[in-house]
Amino acid sequence: MRLIQLILVAIGAYFCSSLALWAQTSDSQTGNANKSWTATTELQSDNVNPTRTLESHTQSGNRTLDSQSVQRRGSNGDFEPYEDVEKETVQVDASTVRTTTRTFGRDADGLKTLVQVTEEEKHTLPGGDSNVVLATSNPDVNGNLQVVQRQIEETKRISKDVEETKTTVMLPSINGGLTPAMKMQERRTRGANDTVESQKTTLLPDGAGNWQVGDIRQATISKEGKNRSTDERVSRPDSEGKLGEVSRTIGKESESASGEKRKTLETYSIDLPGSARDGSLHIVERATTAQRTGSTGQQSTEEQVEQSNPGDPGSGLRVTILTTDTVRPGSSGAQATRTIQARDANGSLGIISVDTTKSDNVHAIQVQIAPSEKPKE
């Protein structure tokens, strides 16, 4: 039951954020500086309390405001406010973008209460360099905001094909103030045929004032026409400090002549649920996605997730989650339906939720299956 709840929350959040992201992208592509839309998503499930998400997007000049209100069904059967997120993005000048996100909850009396504020300021420098400062603040017992995390990211272009990013995450210390708690160093190199290789090293403090390697992620992204492949390897030190590969993720994407898109993502790990480590990598998950667009513009996407069975790790993968999305554009907007099926205790796939989203912007809803150009963090 807890797993199903986590699945629903994660997928619902992804679906809503994808909708908002596509809408903003669509606005910028059409060159419309003043664009507004609204969308409503309803989640119906036998396993969790039904929820409704109301979203709005307003863009005027250099200011964009995105609002998201999550409501859940109360004891009287009506929907009541649960959480609100307000995100304001301002293009301060040609090189500076400031984004403020405020998250509100409800107290015991049902009153709207501020629970977190994140402020991000990004400066784009000449030559492609950039600086990003992200601060997260929470209210204390008196309601005064206190910074609980600050992240500083500096990106520099070393040469035409090499870019380096250094990130420092700072957290509160026992002596007061903020102190560095994690550092990340990433270098990306672009090669022939748009191939991108990257290495990201995460450093953690050892308690004695020294920094030690937490993990190293090496990734390669290559393209050939409309086909794309990704390969990411993660290495971590063992109890003796010796680095060893602990996981690997291999992705493949293709697009047919008819426009059908397919993606496969396979995850390998030294930890196979239900069995002891043997020093080798074993496949633990495979996600396969197929996306089709009809002649009327209707888009359908099906994602199948296969995972190893902890009760019988030697039996290979089995389908555990099946997600089907349908997006229907219309003259006055768009409507999307997402149906999620999961394997139950009897081994059968049953429907655990149905999401329905309606928007007055025909371009606001589109399911994207391709990951970003940058390797995952």
C-alpha positions in Angstrom: 0.0 0.0 0.0 2.8 2.4 0.9 4.6 1.6 -2.4 1.4 2.3 -4.4 0.9 5.7 -2.6 4.5 6.7 -3.4 4.0 5.7 -7.1 0.8 7.8 -7.3 2.4 10.8 -5.7 5.6 10.6 -7.8 3.8 10.1 -11.1 1.2 12.7 -10.4 3.8 15.3 -9.6 5.7 14.4 -12.8 2.6 14.6 -14.9 1.7 18.1 -13.6 5.2 19.4 -13.9 5.6 18.1 -17.4 2.3 19.8 -18.4 3.6 23.2 -17.0 7.0 22.7 -18.6 5.5 22.0 -22.0 3.2 25.0 -21.8 6.1 27.4 -21.0 8.1 25.9 -23.8 5.2 26.3 -26.2 4.8 29.9 -25.3 8.4 30.7 -25.9 8.4 28.9 -29.2 5.4 30.8 -30.5 6.9 34.1 -29.4 3.9 35.1 -27.4 5.0 37.3 -24.5 1.6 37.4 -22.9 0.1 34.0 -22.5 -2.2 32.5 -19.9 -3.8 29.1 -19.4 -5.4 26.9 -16.7 -5.6 23.2 -16.2 -7.4 20.8 -13.8 -6.2 17.3 -13.0 -8.3 14.8 -11.0 -6.9 11.6 -9.6 -9.3 8.8 -8.9 -7.9 5.7 -7.0 -9.2 2.9 -4.8 -6.0 3.0 -2.8 -5.6 6.7 -1.8 -7.8 9.6 -1.1 -9.0 11.3 -4.4 -7.2 14.5 -5.2 -7.6 17.4 -7.6 -4.8 19.7 -8.8 -5.6 23.2 -10.2 -2.9 24.9 -12.2 -2.6 28.3 -13.8 0.1 29.9 -16.0 0.4 33.6 -16.5 3.1 35.3 -18.6 3.2 39.1 -19.0 6.3 40.8 -20.2 9.4 39.7 -18.2 7.3 38.0 -15.5 5.9 34.5 -15.4 3.7 33.2 -12.6 2.8 29.5 -12.2 0.4 28.4 -9.5 -0.5 24.9 -8.4 -3.2 24.1 -5.8 -3.6 20.5 -4.6 -6.9 19.6 -3.1 -8.0 16.4 -1.4 -11.5 15.1 -0.5 -12.5 15.9 3.0 -14.7 14.1 5.5 -17.8 15.9 4.1 -17.1 14.6 0.6 -16.0 18.0 -0.8 -12.5 18.9 -2.0 -10.6 21.0 0.5 -7.2 22.8 0.1 -4.1 20.8 1.0 -1.0 22.3 -0.6 -0.3 25.4 -2.8 2.9 26.1 -4.8 3.5 29.6 -6.3 6.4 30.0 -8.6 7.4 33.4 -9.9 10.1 33.9 -12.6 11.4 37.3 -13.5 13.8 38.2 -16.3 15.7 40.9 -14.4 17.9 41.8 -17.3 19.5 40.2 -20.3 21.8 38.1 -18.2 19.8 37.6 -14.9 16.8 35.4 -14.1 15.3 35.3 -10.6 12.9 32.5 -9.6 11.1 32.4 -6.3 9.0 29.4 -5.3 6.7 29.5 -2.2 5.1 26.4 -0.8 2.0 26.6 1.5 0.4 24.0 3.6 -2.6 24.1 6.0 -2.4 24.3 9.8 -4.7 22.5 12.3 -7.4 25.1 11.7 -7.2 24.8 7.9 -5.5 28.2 7.5 -2.9 28.7 4.6 0.6 28.6 6.1 4.0 29.2 4.5 6.1 26.1 4.8 9.1 26.7 2.5 10.6 29.3 0.2 13.3 28.7 -2.5 15.0 31.5 -4.3 17.2 31.0 -7.3 19.2 33.6 -9.2 21.0 32.7 -12.4 23.6 35.0 -14.1 24.7 34.2 -17.6 28.2 35.5 -18.2 30.0 36.3 -21.5 31.4 33.3 -23.2 28.8 30.9 -22.0 29.8 30.8 -18.3 27.0 31.0 -15.6 26.5 31.3 -11.9 23.5 29.9 -10.0 22.7 30.5 -6.3 19.8 28.5 -4.8 18.7 29.2 -1.3 16.0 27.2 0.6 14.4 28.7 3.7 11.9 27.3 6.2 10.0 29.2 8.9 11.1 28.7 12.6 8.7 28.3 15.5 8.1 32.1 15.4 7.3 32.1 11.7 10.6 33.8 10.7 12.3 32.4 7.7 15.7 30.7 8.2 18.0 29.5 5.4 18.3 25.7 5.7 20.3 25.1 2.5 22.3 27.1 0.0 23.6 25.7 -3.3 26.2 27.5 -5.3 26.8 26.4 -8.9 29.5 27.8 -11.2 29.8 26.7 -14.8 32.8 27.6 -16.9 33.6 26.9 -20.6 37.1 25.6 -20.5 37.4 25.4 -24.3 35.1 25.1 -27.3 34.1 21.6 -26.5 34.7 21.3 -22.8 32.5 22.7 -20.0 33.0 22.3 -16.2 30.5 22.8 -13.4 31.4 23.0 -9.7 28.6 22.9 -7.1 28.7 23.4 -3.4 25.8 22.5 -1.1 25.8 24.1 2.3 23.7 23.0 5.3 23.3 24.3 8.9 26.2 23.5 11.3 26.0 22.7 15.0 27.9 26.0 15.6 25.3 28.0 13.7 25.5 29.3 10.2 26.0 27.2 7.1 28.9 25.0 6.3 29.8 23.0 3.1 28.2 19.5 3.3 28.7 18.3 -0.3 30.7 19.2 -3.3 30.2 18.1 -6.9 32.6 18.5 -9.8 31.4 17.7 -13.4 33.2 18.0 -16.7 31.4 17.6 -20.0 33.2 17.1 -23.3 31.5 17.2 -26.7 33.1 15.0 -29.4 32.4 14.1 -33.0 28.8 13.5 -34.1 27.4 15.4 -31.1 28.7 12.7 -28.7 28.9 14.0 -25.1 31.0 12.4 -22.4 30.8 13.5 -18.8 32.3 12.6 -15.4 30.7 13.9 -12.2 32.4 13.4 -8.9 30.6 13.9 -5.6 32.7 14.7 -2.5 31.6 14.3 1.1 33.3 15.5 4.3 34.9 12.8 6.5 34.5 14.6 9.8 38.2 15.5 10.1 38.1 18.4 7.7 39.0 16.4 4.6 36.9 15.6 1.5 36.5 12.1 0.2 34.8 10.6 -2.9 31.2 9.7 -2.4 30.6 8.5 -5.9 31.7 9.0 -9.5 29.3 9.0 -12.4 30.6 8.6 -16.0 28.1 9.0 -18.8 28.2 9.0 -22.6 25.4 10.3 -24.9 25.7 9.6 -28.6 23.4 10.3 -31.5 22.9 8.9 -35.0 20.2 10.6 -37.0 17.0 10.3 -34.9 18.5 7.5 -32.8 20.1 8.2 -29.4 21.9 6.1 -26.8 23.0 6.8 -23.3 25.3 4.9 -21.0 25.9 5.9 -17.3 28.1 4.0 -14.8 28.2 4.8 -11.1 31.2 3.8 -8.9 31.4 4.1 -5.1 34.1 3.3 -2.6 33.8 0.1 -0.5 34.6 -0.2 3.2 38.3 -0.2 2.4 38.0 2.9 0.1 38.4 1.0 -3.1 36.2 2.3 -6.0 34.0 -0.2 -7.6 31.1 -0.1 -10.1 27.8 -0.4 -8.4 25.3 0.4 -11.1 24.9 1.0 -14.8 22.0 2.5 -16.8 21.7 1.9 -20.6 19.2 3.8 -22.7 18.2 3.7 -26.3 15.8 5.9 -28.2 14.6 5.7 -31.8 12.0 7.2 -34.1 10.5 5.4 -37.1 9.7 6.9 -40.5 6.0 7.1 -39.4 6.9 9.2 -36.4 6.6 6.6 -33.7 9.0 7.1 -30.8 10.4 4.3 -28.7 12.7 4.4 -25.6 14.2 1.6 -23.5 16.0 2.2 -20.3 17.7 -0.7 -18.5 19.1 -0.5 -15.0 21.8 -2.9 -13.7 23.0 -3.1 -10.1 25.2 -5.2 -7.8 22.2 -5.3 -5.4 19.7 -7.8 -6.7 16.6 -7.9 -4.4 16.2 -11.2 -2.7 19.8 -12.4 -3.2 23.3 -11.7 -1.8 25.9 -9.8 -3.6 28.2 -11.8 -5.9 30.3 -9.0 -7.2 28.5 -8.8 -10.6 26.0 -6.4 -12.1 22.5 -7.8 -12.6 19.6 -6.3 -14.5 17.0 -5.1 -11.9 14.7 -2.9 -14.0 13.7 -2.3 -17.6 11.4 0.6 -18.7 10.0 0.6 -22.2 8.1 3.5 -23.7 6.3 3.8 -27.0 4.7 7.1 -28.2 2.4 7.5 -31.2 0.7 10.5 -32.7 -2.4 10.1 -34.9 -3.5 12.1 -37.9 -5.9 14.2 -35.8 -3.1 15.1 -33.3 -4.1 12.6 -30.6 -1.1 11.3 -28.8 -0.9 8.0 -27.0 2.0 6.9 -24.8 2.5 3.5 -23.1 5.2 2.8 -20.5 5.9 -0.7 -19.2 8.1 -1.1 -16.2 9.6 -4.6 -15.5 11.4 -5.3 -12.2 13.1 -8.3 -10.6 11.0 -10.5 -8.2 12.5 -10.4 -4.7 10.8 -13.7 -4.0 12.4 -15.4 -7.0 15.4 -13.3 -8.1 16.5 -15.9 -10.6 13.2 -15.8 -12.6 14.2 -12.6 -14.4 12.0 -9.5 -14.8 8.3 -9.2 -14.7 5.9 -6.4 -15.5 5.1 -4.4 -12.3 3.7 -1.1 -13.6 1.8 -0.3 -16.8 1.0 3.4 -17.6 -1.1 4.5 -20.5 -1.4 8.2 -21.5 -3.8 9.6 -24.1 -3.8 13.3 -25.1 -6.7 14.7 -27.2 -6.3 18.2 -28.5 -9.4 20.2 -29.4 -10.3 23.6 -30.7 -10.9 25.0 -27.2 -8.1 23.2 -25.3 -6.8 19.7 -24.6 -7.7 16.7 -22.4 -5.4 14.0 -21.1 -6.1 10.7 -19.4 -3.5 8.7 -17.5 -4.3 5.1 -16.4 -1.9 3.3 -14.0 -1.9 -0.4 -13.5 0.3 -2.2 -10.9 0.8 -5.8 -10.0 -1.1 -6.9 -6.9 -0.4 -9.6 -4.3 -2.0 -12.2 -6.5 0.3 -11.3 -9.4 -2.4 -9.6 -11.5 -2.2 -6.1 -13.0 -5.0 -4.0 -11.6 -6.0 -0.4 -12.2 -4.8 1.7 -9.2 -5.5 5.2 -10.5 -7.0 7.2 -13.3 -5.9 10.8 -13.9 -7.9 13.2 -16.0 -6.4 16.6 -17.0 -8.3 19.4 -18.8 -6.6 22.6 -20.1 -7.9 25.6 -22.0 -4.6 25.7 -23.9 -4.4 23.3 -26.8 -0.6 23.3 -26.5 -0.5 22.8 -22.7 -0.5 19.0 -22.5 2.1 16.8 -24.2 3.9 13.8 -22.8 7.6 13.9 -23.4 9.6 10.6 -23.4 13.1 11.9 -24.2 15.4 12.8 -21.3 17.4 16.1 -21.2 20.7 16.4 -23.0 22.5 16.5 -19.7 23.2 13.2 -17.9 21.1 12.6 -14.8 22.4 13.8 -11.5 
